[in-house]
């Protein structure tokens, strides 16, 4: 079995993808009106995807500045989880990584993560469930 080394930041980023926000319209309160998005794919160890998803879902109850946090299983890959995040700013996302609940989820789930295979930063402009605040 191949040993895999993870950067602390990767673990915290994965754990930072743990909250499902309410599916309601929210207004982004961001600096300059620019939201921050992140789409990540986490590959779980064989047979551990559901357990990892449960840890990520339970890992945090509230993350200031998080407008949407969705964890989804991949129907075509029984090891993959996709995490889609929308934040009011990059600073809010960064600050979430130091929350005790996020760090706790990272510690619990670390052994269940086989790899991180995708990570894309985005600049959300709106959509169902997210209403961008008008520029000030």
C-alpha positions in Angstrom: 0.0 0.0 0.0 1.4 3.4 -1.0 1.7 5.9 1.8 0.3 9.4 1.0 1.5 12.6 2.6 -1.0 15.4 3.1 -0.3 19.0 3.6 -2.0 20.4 6.7 -3.7 23.0 4.5 -5.2 20.3 2.2 -6.7 18.6 5.3 -8.1 21.9 6.6 -9.4 22.8 3.2 -11.2 19.5 2.9 -12.6 19.8 6.4 -13.6 23.4 5.6 -16.0 21.9 3.1 -18.4 20.6 5.7 -21.4 22.7 6.0 -24.6 22.5 4.0 -26.0 26.0 3.9 -29.7 26.6 3.9 -31.2 26.6 0.4 -32.5 30.2 0.6 -31.6 33.4 -1.0 -28.8 35.1 0.7 -27.0 38.3 0.1 -23.2 38.3 -0.2 -21.7 40.8 2.0 -18.2 40.9 0.5 -15.5 43.4 0.2 -16.0 45.1 -3.2 -18.9 42.7 -4.0 -16.6 39.9 -5.0 -17.6 36.4 -3.7 -15.1 33.5 -3.5 -15.9 30.0 -4.6 -14.1 26.7 -4.3 -14.9 23.3 -5.9 -12.9 20.4 -4.6 -12.9 16.6 -5.2 -11.8 14.4 -2.4 -11.2 10.7 -2.9 -12.0 8.5 0.1 -10.2 5.3 1.1 -12.1 2.2 -0.1 -15.4 1.8 1.6 -15.1 5.1 3.6 -16.8 7.7 1.5 -20.1 7.7 3.4 -18.3 7.8 6.8 -16.1 10.7 5.5 -19.1 12.6 4.2 -20.8 12.2 7.6 -17.7 13.6 9.4 -17.6 16.5 7.0 -21.3 17.2 7.3 -21.1 17.1 11.1 -17.7 18.9 11.3 -19.0 22.4 11.5 -22.3 23.9 12.4 -21.6 27.5 11.4 -18.8 29.2 9.4 -19.0 33.0 9.3 -19.1 34.3 5.7 -20.1 30.9 4.3 -23.0 31.4 1.9 -23.2 27.8 0.6 -21.5 24.6 1.4 -22.6 21.5 -0.5 -21.1 18.0 -0.1 -22.1 15.6 -2.9 -21.3 12.0 -3.7 -20.2 11.2 -7.3 -22.6 8.6 -8.8 -19.9 7.5 -11.2 -17.1 7.0 -8.6 -17.9 5.3 -5.3 -14.8 6.9 -3.6 -15.4 10.5 -4.7 -16.9 13.5 -2.9 -17.4 16.9 -4.5 -17.4 19.9 -2.2 -18.8 23.2 -3.6 -18.4 26.3 -1.5 -19.4 30.0 -1.9 -18.0 32.5 0.5 -18.6 36.2 0.9 -14.8 36.7 0.6 -11.5 34.8 0.4 -10.7 36.1 3.9 -13.8 34.4 5.4 -12.8 31.1 3.8 -9.3 31.4 5.1 -10.6 32.3 8.6 -12.8 29.2 8.6 -9.7 26.9 8.5 -8.8 27.9 12.1 -12.2 27.1 13.5 -12.0 24.4 16.2 -14.9 22.5 14.6 -13.2 22.5 11.2 -9.9 21.4 12.7 -11.7 18.6 14.6 -13.3 17.3 11.4 -10.0 17.4 9.7 -8.4 15.3 12.5 -11.3 12.8 12.4 -11.4 12.4 8.7 -7.7 12.5 7.8 -7.3 8.7 7.8 -10.3 8.3 5.5 -8.9 10.6 2.7 -7.0 8.8 0.0 -6.3 11.9 -2.1 -7.4 15.3 -3.3 -7.7 15.2 -7.1 -9.3 18.5 -8.1 -9.4 22.0 -6.6 -10.7 25.0 -8.6 -11.1 28.5 -7.2 -14.0 30.4 -8.7 -15.6 33.9 -8.6 -19.3 33.3 -8.2 -21.5 35.9 -9.8 -24.9 34.6 -8.6 -27.4 31.8 -9.1 -30.2 30.1 -7.3 -29.7 30.3 -3.5 -27.2 33.1 -3.8 -28.0 36.7 -4.6 -25.0 38.9 -5.0 -25.3 42.2 -3.1 -25.5 45.3 -5.2 -22.1 47.2 -5.4 -21.8 49.9 -2.9 
